[in-house]
């Protein structure tokens, strides 16, 4: 046992060297309620279009479901605490708001590289160890495992909250056959606070600790491939990739220092306050060039332009009308459909003339539905 404790201490020190701000250890069976909660969430359809959540639910239910030989889970957190105010662009309608986590390097690459380095070190230190590393894209429930390992607790917004790093941690995990000394689990410190639920623009939390992804702006702008449901478009404001609101209002963020953030996640200048006009003009090659090395690249150009069109429709800016009209003929139906909605918001007369000129009752169903939809409410002035 003493040797295991020594190994655990050295492991945590090495994790810090590789850029992790938090490291904890849990037994592989330390989060037994995960399976039941996951089944209920999936059964209620709250995962929306994320069919991979359901397809590999048996792997997500427990670490042993994915790898029967696992004995310990090493949970790791890498800070991306922002130096600036995540709400800074809220009233700048012609700018696009990109979630804090996506303004720097792709966390998948950064975290996985560090996880692999730490795993190699562990294998060298304990030669009888087998390991597997996971970050985000694998069927692993990182948040309940991180809570079991003492990194924090799952807050009412369902994300991990840390006493030291607030809501700003990227999570990764190393599964191992080693029987390591576990840490004390985290426990809920949210108390009566419901700031995260009140901050949600689309009321995506039906109850505390329960997220309906179908109503979440992060889901709608990133995971959802089709048209954005009309009921959420105005609430999106100028958010074009993700949403930080429920995270940003968490009182525990007062302990999260930007100095602890991994430098790889420092924001790129072109992603801090991008002009919607510039993003609306992107073709596929331009999109890939602008978002190279960013997690944003995985949603593709069409989804990004769709998001930017919704933001443009909420901006009230007549300066964007000609660009929007050009997108009425875009190759992607989801872009054309969003352009119809946006033009109607920005210039009703121009929308009427374009509708008449295009025999808008014909053609692709997605676009036809936009031409014939009930009028949207007027945008704010800006």
Beta strands, then each sheet from edge to edge (+ up, - down):
strand 1: 22-27
strand 2: 72-79
strand 3: 97-98
strand 4: 131-134
strand 5: 153-154
strand 6: 160-161
strand 7: 169-176
strand 8: 239-241
sheet 1: 1+ 2- 7+ 4-
sheet 2: 3+ 8+
sheet 3: 5+ 6-
end
